[in-house]
Amino acid sequence: MLFHVRMDVSVPHDMDPDARADLLAREKARAEEIQRSGKWPQLWRVVGEYANISIFDVDSTDELHDLLSSLPLFGFMRIKVTPLAHHPSKVD
Ligand SMILES: O=C(O)CC1=CCC(=O)O1
């Protein structure tokens, strides 16, 4: 099952710089781990925003939720999930 996922990040401006650096390092490591599993085939920065647009390829909505909530930034992101279906006009 394919899902389009938009994540808007909002880390508090007054967060301790070391805590922020640690949080972002853990986020990068976890994101790379999920990508290597094949479940997160696309990750794009939204130009000019602290946001990304991703494609996830998972077996269920529960699996998607588990992956998203495993991200260290989960509590600092607004996440919008759009399920995707095949388009009849798509040329293969
Ligand atoms: O910087 C972002 O867009 C938030 C994020 C999600 C996965 C990741 O590595 O960073």
PDB file of the backbone (N, CA, C, O) and the ligand in Angstrom, with CONECT records:
HET    LIG  A 101      10
ATOM      1  N   MET A   1       0.849  -1.176   0.000  1.00  0.00           N
ATOM      2  CA  MET A   1       0.000   0.000   0.000  1.00  0.00           C
ATOM      3  C   MET A   1       0.891   1.235   0.000  1.00  0.00           C
ATOM      4  O   MET A   1       1.836   1.349   0.781  1.00  0.00           O
ATOM      5  N   LEU A   2       0.556   2.161  -0.909  1.00  0.00           N
ATOM      6  CA  LEU A   2       1.352   3.383  -0.998  1.00  0.00           C
ATOM      7  C   LEU A   2       0.638   4.546  -0.296  1.00  0.00           C
ATOM      8  O   LEU A   2      -0.579   4.704  -0.396  1.00  0.00           O
ATOM      9  N   PHE A   3       1.421   5.340   0.406  1.00  0.00           N
ATOM     10  CA  PHE A   3       0.881   6.519   1.087  1.00  0.00           C
ATOM     11  C   PHE A   3       1.773   7.722   0.802  1.00  0.00           C
ATOM     12  O   PHE A   3       3.000   7.648   0.872  1.00  0.00           O
ATOM     13  N   HIS A   4       1.113   8.834   0.477  1.00  0.00           N
ATOM     14  CA  HIS A   4       1.782  10.132   0.396  1.00  0.00           C
ATOM     15  C   HIS A   4       1.704  10.734   1.793  1.00  0.00           C
ATOM     16  O   HIS A   4       0.626  10.835   2.379  1.00  0.00           O
ATOM     17  N   VAL A   5       2.858  11.131   2.316  1.00  0.00           N
ATOM     18  CA  VAL A   5       2.903  11.652   3.689  1.00  0.00           C
ATOM     19  C   VAL A   5       3.613  12.998   3.687  1.00  0.00           C
ATOM     20  O   VAL A   5       4.730  13.120   3.185  1.00  0.00           O
ATOM     21  N   ARG A   6       2.961  13.999   4.247  1.00  0.00           N
ATOM     22  CA  ARG A   6       3.605  15.298   4.431  1.00  0.00           C
ATOM     23  C   ARG A   6       3.866  15.507   5.920  1.00  0.00           C
ATOM     24  O   ARG A   6       2.971  15.357   6.752  1.00  0.00           O
ATOM     25  N   MET A   7       5.106  15.853   6.235  1.00  0.00           N
ATOM     26  CA  MET A   7       5.477  16.113   7.630  1.00  0.00           C
ATOM     27  C   MET A   7       5.943  17.555   7.746  1.00  0.00           C
ATOM     28  O   MET A   7       6.903  17.960   7.091  1.00  0.00           O
ATOM     29  N   ASP A   8       5.268  18.317   8.572  1.00  0.00           N
ATOM     30  CA  ASP A   8       5.666  19.702   8.883  1.00  0.00           C
ATOM     31  C   ASP A   8       6.301  19.705  10.260  1.00  0.00           C
ATOM     32  O   ASP A   8       5.676  19.318  11.247  1.00  0.00           O
ATOM     33  N   VAL A   9       7.545  20.144  10.314  1.00  0.00           N
ATOM     34  CA  VAL A   9       8.319  20.057  11.551  1.00  0.00           C
ATOM     35  C   VAL A   9       8.240  21.375  12.307  1.00  0.00           C
ATOM     36  O   VAL A   9       8.332  22.451  11.716  1.00  0.00           O
ATOM     37  N   SER A  10       8.071  21.279  13.616  1.00  0.00           N
ATOM     38  CA  SER A  10       8.035  22.467  14.466  1.00  0.00           C
ATOM     39  C   SER A  10       8.754  22.154  15.774  1.00  0.00           C
ATOM     40  O   SER A  10       8.144  21.714  16.748  1.00  0.00           O
ATOM     41  N   VAL A  11      10.059  22.390  15.773  1.00  0.00           N
ATOM     42  CA  VAL A  11      10.859  22.186  16.981  1.00  0.00           C
ATOM     43  C   VAL A  11      10.879  23.512  17.750  1.00  0.00           C
ATOM     44  O   VAL A  11      11.137  24.560  17.159  1.00  0.00           O
ATOM     45  N   PRO A  12      10.610  23.479  19.063  1.00  0.00           N
ATOM     46  CA  PRO A  12      10.583  24.738  19.829  1.00  0.00           C
ATOM     47  C   PRO A  12      11.884  25.512  19.686  1.00  0.00           C
ATOM     48  O   PRO A  12      12.967  24.931  19.763  1.00  0.00           O
ATOM     49  N   HIS A  13      11.783  26.823  19.476  1.00  0.00           N
ATOM     50  CA  HIS A  13      12.969  27.655  19.271  1.00  0.00           C
ATOM     51  C   HIS A  13      13.860  27.698  20.512  1.00  0.00           C
ATOM     52  O   HIS A  13      15.068  27.912  20.410  1.00  0.00           O
ATOM     53  N   ASP A  14      13.251  27.492  21.688  1.00  0.00           N
ATOM     54  CA  ASP A  14      14.046  27.593  22.912  1.00  0.00           C
ATOM     55  C   ASP A  14      14.593  26.241  23.373  1.00  0.00           C
ATOM     56  O   ASP A  14      15.081  26.127  24.497  1.00  0.00           O
ATOM     57  N   MET A  15      14.520  25.219  22.524  1.00  0.00           N
ATOM     58  CA  MET A  15      15.077  23.919  22.902  1.00  0.00           C
ATOM     59  C   MET A  15      16.593  24.046  23.073  1.00  0.00           C
ATOM     60  O   MET A  15      17.269  24.725  22.300  1.00  0.00           O
ATOM     61  N   ASP A  16      17.100  23.381  24.098  1.00  0.00           N
ATOM     62  CA  ASP A  16      18.548  23.375  24.340  1.00  0.00           C
ATOM     63  C   ASP A  16      19.280  22.918  23.066  1.00  0.00           C
ATOM     64  O   ASP A  16      18.903  21.906  22.474  1.00  0.00           O
ATOM     65  N   PRO A  17      20.317  23.647  22.640  1.00  0.00           N
ATOM     66  CA  PRO A  17      20.995  23.319  21.374  1.00  0.00           C
ATOM     67  C   PRO A  17      21.544  21.892  21.326  1.00  0.00           C
ATOM     68  O   PRO A  17      21.491  21.241  20.282  1.00  0.00           O
ATOM     69  N   ASP A  18      22.073  21.403  22.454  1.00  0.00           N
ATOM     70  CA  ASP A  18      22.589  20.028  22.468  1.00  0.00           C
ATOM     71  C   ASP A  18      21.449  19.016  22.341  1.00  0.00           C
ATOM     72  O   ASP A  18      21.578  18.004  21.652  1.00  0.00           O
ATOM     73  N   ALA A  19      20.331  19.301  23.015  1.00  0.00           N
ATOM     74  CA  ALA A  19      19.173  18.413  22.930  1.00  0.00           C
ATOM     75  C   ALA A  19      18.623  18.406  21.497  1.00  0.00           C
ATOM     76  O   ALA A  19      18.211  17.370  20.975  1.00  0.00           O
ATOM     77  N   ARG A  20      18.629  19.591  20.880  1.00  0.00           N
ATOM     78  CA  ARG A  20      18.144  19.693  19.497  1.00  0.00           C
ATOM     79  C   ARG A  20      19.052  18.904  18.544  1.00  0.00           C
ATOM     80  O   ARG A  20      18.572  18.181  17.671  1.00  0.00           O
ATOM     81  N   ALA A  21      20.366  19.054  18.724  1.00  0.00           N
ATOM     82  CA  ALA A  21      21.309  18.337  17.861  1.00  0.00           C
ATOM     83  C   ALA A  21      21.155  16.827  18.033  1.00  0.00           C
ATOM     84  O   ALA A  21      21.214  16.073  17.062  1.00  0.00           O
ATOM     85  N   ASP A  22      20.957  16.397  19.277  1.00  0.00           N
ATOM     86  CA  ASP A  22      20.775  14.962  19.550  1.00  0.00           C
ATOM     87  C   ASP A  22      19.479  14.451  18.915  1.00  0.00           C
ATOM     88  O   ASP A  22      19.451  13.375  18.319  1.00  0.00           O
ATOM     89  N   LEU A  23      18.412  15.236  19.051  1.00  0.00           N
ATOM     90  CA  LEU A  23      17.118  14.866  18.477  1.00  0.00           C
ATOM     91  C   LEU A  23      17.234  14.701  16.953  1.00  0.00           C
ATOM     92  O   LEU A  23      16.749  13.721  16.388  1.00  0.00           O
ATOM     93  N   LEU A  24      17.880  15.668  16.303  1.00  0.00           N
ATOM     94  CA  LEU A  24      17.982  15.625  14.839  1.00  0.00           C
ATOM     95  C   LEU A  24      18.900  14.493  14.381  1.00  0.00           C
ATOM     96  O   LEU A  24      18.667  13.895  13.330  1.00  0.00           O
ATOM     97  N   ALA A  25      19.942  14.193  15.158  1.00  0.00           N
ATOM     98  CA  ALA A  25      20.820  13.072  14.802  1.00  0.00           C
ATOM     99  C   ALA A  25      20.067  11.748  14.914  1.00  0.00           C
ATOM    100  O   ALA A  25      20.204  10.868  14.064  1.00  0.00           O
ATOM    101  N   ARG A  26      19.266  11.620  15.981  1.00  0.00           N
ATOM    102  CA  ARG A  26      18.475  10.383  16.138  1.00  0.00           C
ATOM    103  C   ARG A  26      17.422  10.272  15.046  1.00  0.00           C
ATOM    104  O   ARG A  26      17.145   9.177  14.556  1.00  0.00           O
ATOM    105  N   GLU A  27      16.826  11.414  14.660  1.00  0.00           N
ATOM    106  CA  GLU A  27      15.835  11.414  13.575  1.00  0.00           C
ATOM    107  C   GLU A  27      16.477  10.930  12.271  1.00  0.00           C
ATOM    108  O   GLU A  27      15.912  10.094  11.565  1.00  0.00           O
ATOM    109  N   LYS A  28      17.663  11.464  11.961  1.00  0.00           N
ATOM    110  CA  LYS A  28      18.346  11.080  10.725  1.00  0.00           C
ATOM    111  C   LYS A  28      18.663   9.581  10.718  1.00  0.00           C
ATOM    112  O   LYS A  28      18.469   8.899   9.712  1.00  0.00           O
ATOM    113  N   ALA A  29      19.152   9.086  11.852  1.00  0.00           N
ATOM    114  CA  ALA A  29      19.509   7.665  11.928  1.00  0.00           C
ATOM    115  C   ALA A  29      18.279   6.775  11.741  1.00  0.00           C
ATOM    116  O   ALA A  29      18.328   5.782  11.014  1.00  0.00           O
ATOM    117  N   ARG A  30      17.176   7.140  12.404  1.00  0.00           N
ATOM    118  CA  ARG A  30      15.961   6.316  12.295  1.00  0.00           C
ATOM    119  C   ARG A  30      15.378   6.408  10.880  1.00  0.00           C
ATOM    120  O   ARG A  30      14.916   5.409  10.328  1.00  0.00           O
ATOM    121  N   ALA A  31      15.402   7.615  10.296  1.00  0.00           N
ATOM    122  CA  ALA A  31      14.869   7.773   8.935  1.00  0.00           C
ATOM    123  C   ALA A  31      15.687   6.943   7.942  1.00  0.00           C
ATOM    124  O   ALA A  31      15.131   6.320   7.038  1.00  0.00           O
ATOM    125  N   GLU A  32      17.006   6.941   8.117  1.00  0.00           N
ATOM    126  CA  GLU A  32      17.853   6.155   7.202  1.00  0.00           C
ATOM    127  C   GLU A  32      17.596   4.658   7.383  1.00  0.00           C
ATOM    128  O   GLU A  32      17.607   3.893   6.419  1.00  0.00           O
ATOM    129  N   GLU A  33      17.363   4.253   8.646  1.00  0.00           N
ATOM    130  CA  GLU A  33      17.081   2.840   8.913  1.00  0.00           C
ATOM    131  C   GLU A  33      15.792   2.403   8.211  1.00  0.00           C
ATOM    132  O   GLU A  33      15.749   1.346   7.581  1.00  0.00           O
ATOM    133  N   ILE A  34      14.745   3.223   8.324  1.00  0.00           N
ATOM    134  CA  ILE A  34      13.470   2.864   7.674  1.00  0.00           C
ATOM    135  C   ILE A  34      13.625   2.864   6.158  1.00  0.00           C
ATOM    136  O   ILE A  34      13.096   1.985   5.476  1.00  0.00           O
ATOM    137  N   GLN A  35      14.355   3.856   5.625  1.00  0.00           N
ATOM    138  CA  GLN A  35      14.563   3.886   4.165  1.00  0.00           C
ATOM    139  C   GLN A  35      15.285   2.634   3.691  1.00  0.00           C
ATOM    140  O   GLN A  35      14.928   2.066   2.659  1.00  0.00           O
ATOM    141  N   ARG A  36      16.294   2.199   4.435  1.00  0.00           N
ATOM    142  CA  ARG A  36      17.035   0.993   4.033  1.00  0.00           C
ATOM    143  C   ARG A  36      16.155  -0.250   4.063  1.00  0.00           C
ATOM    144  O   ARG A  36      16.452  -1.231   3.382  1.00  0.00           O
ATOM    145  N   SER A  37      15.069  -0.223   4.849  1.00  0.00           N
ATOM    146  CA  SER A  37      14.157  -1.375   4.899  1.00  0.00           C
ATOM    147  C   SER A  37      13.300  -1.466   3.646  1.00  0.00           C
ATOM    148  O   SER A  37      12.648  -2.484   3.413  1.00  0.00           O
ATOM    149  N   GLY A  38      13.295  -0.402   2.833  1.00  0.00           N
ATOM    150  CA  GLY A  38      12.477  -0.380   1.622  1.00  0.00           C
ATOM    151  C   GLY A  38      11.070   0.156   1.832  1.00  0.00           C
ATOM    152  O   GLY A  38      10.291   0.257   0.884  1.00  0.00           O
ATOM    153  N   LYS A  39      10.742   0.502   3.081  1.00  0.00           N
ATOM    154  CA  LYS A  39       9.373   0.960   3.389  1.00  0.00           C
ATOM    155  C   LYS A  39       9.180   2.450   3.124  1.00  0.00           C
ATOM    156  O   LYS A  39       8.057   2.952   3.174  1.00  0.00           O
ATOM    157  N   TRP A  40      10.285   3.165   2.839  1.00  0.00           N
ATOM    158  CA  TRP A  40      10.232   4.629   2.702  1.00  0.00           C
ATOM    159  C   TRP A  40      11.020   4.993   1.436  1.00  0.00           C
ATOM    160  O   TRP A  40      12.130   5.517   1.529  1.00  0.00           O
ATOM    161  N   PRO A  41      10.448   4.715   0.249  1.00  0.00           N
ATOM    162  CA  PRO A  41      11.231   4.851  -0.986  1.00  0.00           C
ATOM    163  C   PRO A  41      11.457   6.276  -1.459  1.00  0.00           C
ATOM    164  O   PRO A  41      12.353   6.508  -2.271  1.00  0.00           O
ATOM    165  N   GLN A  42      10.681   7.235  -0.986  1.00  0.00           N
ATOM    166  CA  GLN A  42      10.862   8.616  -1.458  1.00  0.00           C
ATOM    167  C   GLN A  42      10.816   9.568  -0.270  1.00  0.00           C
ATOM    168  O   GLN A  42       9.944   9.467   0.592  1.00  0.00           O
ATOM    169  N   LEU A  43      11.777  10.500  -0.243  1.00  0.00           N
ATOM    170  CA  LEU A  43      11.828  11.533   0.800  1.00  0.00           C
ATOM    171  C   LEU A  43      12.337  12.809   0.152  1.00  0.00           C
ATOM    172  O   LEU A  43      13.468  12.866  -0.331  1.00  0.00           O
ATOM    173  N   TRP A  44      11.485  13.836   0.147  1.00  0.00           N
ATOM    174  CA  TRP A  44      11.812  15.095  -0.522  1.00  0.00           C
ATOM    175  C   TRP A  44      11.624  16.258   0.440  1.00  0.00           C
ATOM    176  O   TRP A  44      10.685  16.260   1.236  1.00  0.00           O
ATOM    177  N   ARG A  45      12.504  17.242   0.375  1.00  0.00           N
ATOM    178  CA  ARG A  45      12.326  18.490   1.106  1.00  0.00           C
ATOM    179  C   ARG A  45      11.312  19.353   0.343  1.00  0.00           C
ATOM    180  O   ARG A  45      11.370  19.421  -0.885  1.00  0.00           O
ATOM    181  N   VAL A  46      10.397  20.003   1.041  1.00  0.00           N
ATOM    182  CA  VAL A  46       9.522  20.999   0.438  1.00  0.00           C
ATOM    183  C   VAL A  46      10.312  22.305   0.389  1.00  0.00           C
ATOM    184  O   VAL A  46      10.770  22.803   1.418  1.00  0.00           O
ATOM    185  N   VAL A  47      10.467  22.853  -0.811  1.00  0.00           N
ATOM    186  CA  VAL A  47      11.327  24.025  -0.987  1.00  0.00           C
ATOM    187  C   VAL A  47      10.832  25.193  -0.124  1.00  0.00           C
ATOM    188  O   VAL A  47       9.665  25.582  -0.179  1.00  0.00           O
ATOM    189  N   GLY A  48      11.749  25.730   0.663  1.00  0.00           N
ATOM    190  CA  GLY A  48      11.439  26.917   1.458  1.00  0.00           C
ATOM    191  C   GLY A  48      10.687  26.649   2.737  1.00  0.00           C
ATOM    192  O   GLY A  48      10.300  27.598   3.421  1.00  0.00           O
ATOM    193  N   GLU A  49      10.460  25.382   3.097  1.00  0.00           N
ATOM    194  CA  GLU A  49       9.715  25.066   4.318  1.00  0.00           C
ATOM    195  C   GLU A  49      10.463  24.002   5.114  1.00  0.00           C
ATOM    196  O   GLU A  49      11.195  23.191   4.547  1.00  0.00           O
ATOM    197  N   TYR A  50      10.274  24.010   6.432  1.00  0.00           N
ATOM    198  CA  TYR A  50      10.813  22.925   7.255  1.00  0.00           C
ATOM    199  C   TYR A  50       9.770  21.816   7.234  1.00  0.00           C
ATOM    200  O   TYR A  50       9.056  21.571   8.207  1.00  0.00           O
ATOM    201  N   ALA A  51       9.716  21.155   6.076  1.00  0.00           N
ATOM    202  CA  ALA A  51       8.705  20.135   5.832  1.00  0.00           C
ATOM    203  C   ALA A  51       9.241  19.160   4.799  1.00  0.00           C
ATOM    204  O   ALA A  51      10.133  19.495   4.018  1.00  0.00           O
ATOM    205  N   ASN A  52       8.699  17.967   4.799  1.00  0.00           N
ATOM    206  CA  ASN A  52       9.056  17.006   3.755  1.00  0.00           C
ATOM    207  C   ASN A  52       7.808  16.346   3.222  1.00  0.00           C
ATOM    208  O   ASN A  52       6.760  16.309   3.868  1.00  0.00           O
ATOM    209  N   ILE A  53       7.962  15.814   1.995  1.00  0.00           N
ATOM    210  CA  ILE A  53       6.929  14.989   1.384  1.00  0.00           C
ATOM    211  C   ILE A  53       7.565  13.642   1.069  1.00  0.00           C
ATOM    212  O   ILE A  53       8.629  13.566   0.455  1.00  0.00           O
ATOM    213  N   SER A  54       6.899  12.596   1.496  1.00  0.00           N
ATOM    214  CA  SER A  54       7.436  11.249   1.377  1.00  0.00           C
ATOM    215  C   SER A  54       6.414  10.313   0.771  1.00  0.00           C
ATOM    216  O   SER A  54       5.209  10.565   0.802  1.00  0.00           O
ATOM    217  N   ILE A  55       6.926   9.223   0.221  1.00  0.00           N
ATOM    218  CA  ILE A  55       6.099   8.075  -0.147  1.00  0.00           C
ATOM    219  C   ILE A  55       6.516   6.916   0.751  1.00  0.00           C
ATOM    220  O   ILE A  55       7.698   6.584   0.845  1.00  0.00           O
ATOM    221  N   PHE A  56       5.548   6.315   1.397  1.00  0.00           N
ATOM    222  CA  PHE A  56       5.781   5.097   2.180  1.00  0.00           C
ATOM    223  C   PHE A  56       5.106   3.924   1.465  1.00  0.00           C
ATOM    224  O   PHE A  56       4.023   4.069   0.899  1.00  0.00           O
ATOM    225  N   ASP A  57       5.757   2.772   1.500  1.00  0.00           N
ATOM    226  CA  ASP A  57       5.233   1.548   0.887  1.00  0.00           C
ATOM    227  C   ASP A  57       5.155   0.497   1.991  1.00  0.00           C
ATOM    228  O   ASP A  57       6.145  -0.158   2.317  1.00  0.00           O
ATOM    229  N   VAL A  58       3.962   0.351   2.556  1.00  0.00           N
ATOM    230  CA  VAL A  58       3.793  -0.483   3.749  1.00  0.00           C
ATOM    231  C   VAL A  58       2.642  -1.458   3.553  1.00  0.00           C
ATOM    232  O   VAL A  58       1.898  -1.366   2.577  1.00  0.00           O
ATOM    233  N   ASP A  59       2.502  -2.394   4.490  1.00  0.00           N
ATOM    234  CA  ASP A  59       1.475  -3.431   4.372  1.00  0.00           C
ATOM    235  C   ASP A  59       0.139  -3.017   4.959  1.00  0.00           C
ATOM    236  O   ASP A  59      -0.891  -3.602   4.626  1.00  0.00           O
ATOM    237  N   SER A  60       0.143  -2.008   5.834  1.00  0.00           N
ATOM    238  CA  SER A  60      -1.106  -1.646   6.514  1.00  0.00           C
ATOM    239  C   SER A  60      -1.005  -0.240   7.092  1.00  0.00           C
ATOM    240  O   SER A  60       0.084   0.321   7.220  1.00  0.00           O
ATOM    241  N   THR A  61      -2.151   0.311   7.433  1.00  0.00           N
ATOM    242  CA  THR A  61      -2.153   1.613   8.097  1.00  0.00           C
ATOM    243  C   THR A  61      -1.514   1.514   9.483  1.00  0.00           C
ATOM    244  O   THR A  61      -0.880   2.461   9.949  1.00  0.00           O
ATOM    245  N   ASP A  62      -1.684   0.372  10.132  1.00  0.00           N
ATOM    246  CA  ASP A  62      -1.049   0.196  11.450  1.00  0.00           C
ATOM    247  C   ASP A  62       0.469   0.224  11.322  1.00  0.00           C
ATOM    248  O   ASP A  62       1.159   0.818  12.151  1.00  0.00           O
ATOM    249  N   GLU A  63       0.991  -0.430  10.264  1.00  0.00           N
ATOM    250  CA  GLU A  63       2.449  -0.412  10.066  1.00  0.00           C
ATOM    251  C   GLU A  63       2.929   1.017   9.814  1.00  0.00           C
ATOM    252  O   GLU A  63       3.959   1.437  10.343  1.00  0.00           O
ATOM    253  N   LEU A  64       2.166   1.767   8.992  1.00  0.00           N
ATOM    254  CA  LEU A  64       2.561   3.160   8.725  1.00  0.00           C
ATOM    255  C   LEU A  64       2.585   3.963  10.022  1.00  0.00           C
ATOM    256  O   LEU A  64       3.522   4.720  10.276  1.00  0.00           O
ATOM    257  N   HIS A  65       1.558   3.793  10.833  1.00  0.00           N
ATOM    258  CA  HIS A  65       1.520   4.537  12.103  1.00  0.00           C
ATOM    259  C   HIS A  65       2.710   4.155  12.987  1.00  0.00           C
ATOM    260  O   HIS A  65       3.337   5.017  13.603  1.00  0.00           O
ATOM    261  N   ASP A  66       3.012   2.857  13.042  1.00  0.00           N
ATOM    262  CA  ASP A  66       4.148   2.414  13.868  1.00  0.00           C
ATOM    263  C   ASP A  66       5.450   3.052  13.382  1.00  0.00           C
ATOM    264  O   ASP A  66       6.266   3.493  14.192  1.00  0.00           O
ATOM    265  N   LEU A  67       5.646   3.103  12.056  1.00  0.00           N
ATOM    266  CA  LEU A  67       6.875   3.696  11.521  1.00  0.00           C
ATOM    267  C   LEU A  67       6.934   5.186  11.830  1.00  0.00           C
ATOM    268  O   LEU A  67       7.956   5.690  12.296  1.00  0.00           O
ATOM    269  N   LEU A  68       5.830   5.891  11.569  1.00  0.00           N
ATOM    270  CA  LEU A  68       5.834   7.337  11.784  1.00  0.00           C
ATOM    271  C   LEU A  68       6.039   7.667  13.259  1.00  0.00           C
ATOM    272  O   LEU A  68       6.774   8.593  13.603  1.00  0.00           O
ATOM    273  N   SER A  69       5.382   6.900  14.122  1.00  0.00           N
ATOM    274  CA  SER A  69       5.491   7.212  15.552  1.00  0.00           C
ATOM    275  C   SER A  69       6.824   6.755  16.136  1.00  0.00           C
ATOM    276  O   SER A  69       7.147   7.086  17.277  1.00  0.00           O
ATOM    277  N   SER A  70       7.606   5.991  15.357  1.00  0.00           N
ATOM    278  CA  SER A  70       8.948   5.604  15.820  1.00  0.00           C
ATOM    279  C   SER A  70       9.980   6.699  15.527  1.00  0.00           C
ATOM    280  O   SER A  70      11.118   6.619  15.989  1.00  0.00           O
ATOM    281  N   LEU A  71       9.585   7.713  14.765  1.00  0.00           N
ATOM    282  CA  LEU A  71      10.519   8.800  14.462  1.00  0.00           C
ATOM    283  C   LEU A  71      10.706   9.684  15.698  1.00  0.00           C
ATOM    284  O   LEU A  71       9.721  10.095  16.310  1.00  0.00           O
ATOM    285  N   PRO A  72      11.941   9.979  16.071  1.00  0.00           N
ATOM    286  CA  PRO A  72      12.158  10.836  17.252  1.00  0.00           C
ATOM    287  C   PRO A  72      11.472  12.194  17.159  1.00  0.00           C
ATOM    288  O   PRO A  72      11.122  12.779  18.184  1.00  0.00           O
ATOM    289  N   LEU A  73      11.275  12.703  15.944  1.00  0.00           N
ATOM    290  CA  LEU A  73      10.598  14.001  15.783  1.00  0.00           C
ATOM    291  C   LEU A  73       9.064  13.885  15.804  1.00  0.00           C
ATOM    292  O   LEU A  73       8.367  14.885  15.632  1.00  0.00           O
ATOM    293  N   PHE A  74       8.543  12.677  16.011  1.00  0.00           N
ATOM    294  CA  PHE A  74       7.085  12.473  15.884  1.00  0.00           C
ATOM    295  C   PHE A  74       6.278  13.505  16.678  1.00  0.00           C
ATOM    296  O   PHE A  74       5.272  14.027  16.197  1.00  0.00           O
ATOM    297  N   GLY A  75       6.732  13.787  17.896  1.00  0.00           N
ATOM    298  CA  GLY A  75       6.008  14.737  18.754  1.00  0.00           C
ATOM    299  C   GLY A  75       6.156  16.183  18.329  1.00  0.00           C
ATOM    300  O   GLY A  75       5.518  17.074  18.889  1.00  0.00           O
ATOM    301  N   PHE A  76       7.005  16.412  17.328  1.00  0.00           N
ATOM    302  CA  PHE A  76       7.269  17.785  16.873  1.00  0.00           C
ATOM    303  C   PHE A  76       6.828  17.987  15.428  1.00  0.00           C
ATOM    304  O   PHE A  76       7.233  18.954  14.784  1.00  0.00           O
ATOM    305  N   MET A  77       6.003  17.082  14.920  1.00  0.00           N
ATOM    306  CA  MET A  77       5.581  17.181  13.524  1.00  0.00           C
ATOM    307  C   MET A  77       4.061  17.115  13.409  1.00  0.00           C
ATOM    308  O   MET A  77       3.389  16.394  14.147  1.00  0.00           O
ATOM    309  N   ARG A  78       3.542  17.895  12.454  1.00  0.00           N
ATOM    310  CA  ARG A  78       2.154  17.730  12.024  1.00  0.00           C
ATOM    311  C   ARG A  78       2.228  16.866  10.765  1.00  0.00           C
ATOM    312  O   ARG A  78       2.922  17.208   9.807  1.00  0.00           O
ATOM    313  N   ILE A  79       1.507  15.748  10.776  1.00  0.00           N
ATOM    314  CA  ILE A  79       1.642  14.762   9.707  1.00  0.00           C
ATOM    315  C   ILE A  79       0.304  14.584   9.009  1.00  0.00           C
ATOM    316  O   ILE A  79      -0.722  14.358   9.650  1.00  0.00           O
ATOM    317  N   LYS A  80       0.333  14.690   7.671  1.00  0.00           N
ATOM    318  CA  LYS A  80      -0.881  14.473   6.875  1.00  0.00           C
ATOM    319  C   LYS A  80      -0.627  13.276   5.960  1.00  0.00           C
ATOM    320  O   LYS A  80       0.321  13.266   5.175  1.00  0.00           O
ATOM    321  N   VAL A  81      -1.490  12.272   6.077  1.00  0.00           N
ATOM    322  CA  VAL A  81      -1.345  11.032   5.308  1.00  0.00           C
ATOM    323  C   VAL A  81      -2.443  10.946   4.256  1.00  0.00           C
ATOM    324  O   VAL A  81      -3.622  11.132   4.557  1.00  0.00           O
ATOM    325  N   THR A  82      -2.041  10.661   3.018  1.00  0.00           N
ATOM    326  CA  THR A  82      -2.996  10.485   1.917  1.00  0.00           C
ATOM    327  C   THR A  82      -2.780   9.104   1.298  1.00  0.00           C
ATOM    328  O   THR A  82      -1.713   8.842   0.743  1.00  0.00           O
ATOM    329  N   PRO A  83      -3.780   8.214   1.384  1.00  0.00           N
ATOM    330  CA  PRO A  83      -3.634   6.902   0.742  1.00  0.00           C
ATOM    331  C   PRO A  83      -3.674   7.057  -0.782  1.00  0.00           C
ATOM    332  O   PRO A  83      -4.424   7.880  -1.307  1.00  0.00           O
ATOM    333  N   LEU A  84      -2.872   6.269  -1.479  1.00  0.00           N
ATOM    334  CA  LEU A  84      -2.788   6.359  -2.937  1.00  0.00           C
ATOM    335  C   LEU A  84      -3.328   5.076  -3.587  1.00  0.00           C
ATOM    336  O   LEU A  84      -3.123   3.966  -3.096  1.00  0.00           O
ATOM    337  N   ALA A  85      -4.025   5.279  -4.708  1.00  0.00           N
ATOM    338  CA  ALA A  85      -4.516   4.141  -5.510  1.00  0.00           C
ATOM    339  C   ALA A  85      -4.017   4.310  -6.935  1.00  0.00           C
ATOM    340  O   ALA A  85      -3.576   5.391  -7.325  1.00  0.00           O
ATOM    341  N   HIS A  86      -4.091   3.234  -7.709  1.00  0.00           N
ATOM    342  CA  HIS A  86      -3.643   3.313  -9.098  1.00  0.00           C
ATOM    343  C   HIS A  86      -4.542   4.241  -9.892  1.00  0.00           C
ATOM    344  O   HIS A  86      -5.753   4.284  -9.675  1.00  0.00           O
ATOM    345  N   HIS A  87      -3.937   4.995 -10.826  1.00  0.00           N
ATOM    346  CA  HIS A  87      -4.701   5.880 -11.695  1.00  0.00           C
ATOM    347  C   HIS A  87      -4.914   5.191 -13.040  1.00  0.00           C
ATOM    348  O   HIS A  87      -3.960   4.663 -13.611  1.00  0.00           O
ATOM    349  N   PRO A  88      -6.154   5.184 -13.563  1.00  0.00           N
ATOM    350  CA  PRO A  88      -6.426   4.449 -14.798  1.00  0.00           C
ATOM    351  C   PRO A  88      -5.721   5.016 -16.027  1.00  0.00           C
ATOM    352  O   PRO A  88      -5.570   4.304 -17.020  1.00  0.00           O
ATOM    353  N   SER A  89      -5.295   6.245 -15.993  1.00  0.00           N
ATOM    354  CA  SER A  89      -4.617   6.852 -17.148  1.00  0.00           C
ATOM    355  C   SER A  89      -3.096   6.769 -17.075  1.00  0.00           C
ATOM    356  O   SER A  89      -2.401   7.260 -17.965  1.00  0.00           O
ATOM    357  N   LYS A  90      -2.587   6.157 -16.032  1.00  0.00           N
ATOM    358  CA  LYS A  90      -1.135   6.055 -15.878  1.00  0.00           C
ATOM    359  C   LYS A  90      -0.564   5.113 -16.951  1.00  0.00           C
ATOM    360  O   LYS A  90      -1.011   3.976 -17.100  1.00  0.00           O
ATOM    361  N   VAL A  91       0.430   5.613 -17.690  1.00  0.00           N
ATOM    362  CA  VAL A  91       1.119   4.776 -18.690  1.00  0.00           C
ATOM    363  C   VAL A  91       2.285   4.094 -18.004  1.00  0.00           C
ATOM    364  O   VAL A  91       3.097   4.749 -17.350  1.00  0.00           O
ATOM    365  N   ASP A  92       2.370   2.786 -18.149  1.00  0.00           N
ATOM    366  CA  ASP A  92       3.484   2.046 -17.514  1.00  0.00           C
ATOM    367  C   ASP A  92       4.705   2.017 -18.416  1.00  0.00           C
ATOM    368  O   ASP A  92       5.730   1.442 -18.049  1.00  0.00           O
TER     369      ASP A  92
HETATM  370  O1  LIG A 101      13.673  17.472   8.333  1.00  0.00           O
HETATM  371  C1  LIG A 101      12.573  16.908   8.173  1.00  0.00           C
HETATM  372  O2  LIG A 101      11.892  17.052   7.165  1.00  0.00           O
HETATM  373  C2  LIG A 101      12.080  15.942   9.214  1.00  0.00           C
HETATM  374  C3  LIG A 101      12.581  14.609   8.946  1.00  0.00           C
HETATM  375  C4  LIG A 101      11.878  13.503   8.703  1.00  0.00           C
HETATM  376  C5  LIG A 101      12.788  12.418   8.453  1.00  0.00           C
HETATM  377  C6  LIG A 101      14.068  13.090   8.627  1.00  0.00           C
HETATM  378  O3  LIG A 101      15.173  12.575   8.571  1.00  0.00           O
HETATM  379  O4  LIG A 101      13.904  14.393   8.878  1.00  0.00           O
CONECT  370  371
CONECT  371  370  372  373
CONECT  372  371
CONECT  373  371  374
CONECT  374  373  375  379
CONECT  375  374  376
CONECT  376  375  377
CONECT  377  376  378  379
CONECT  378  377
CONECT  379  374  377
END
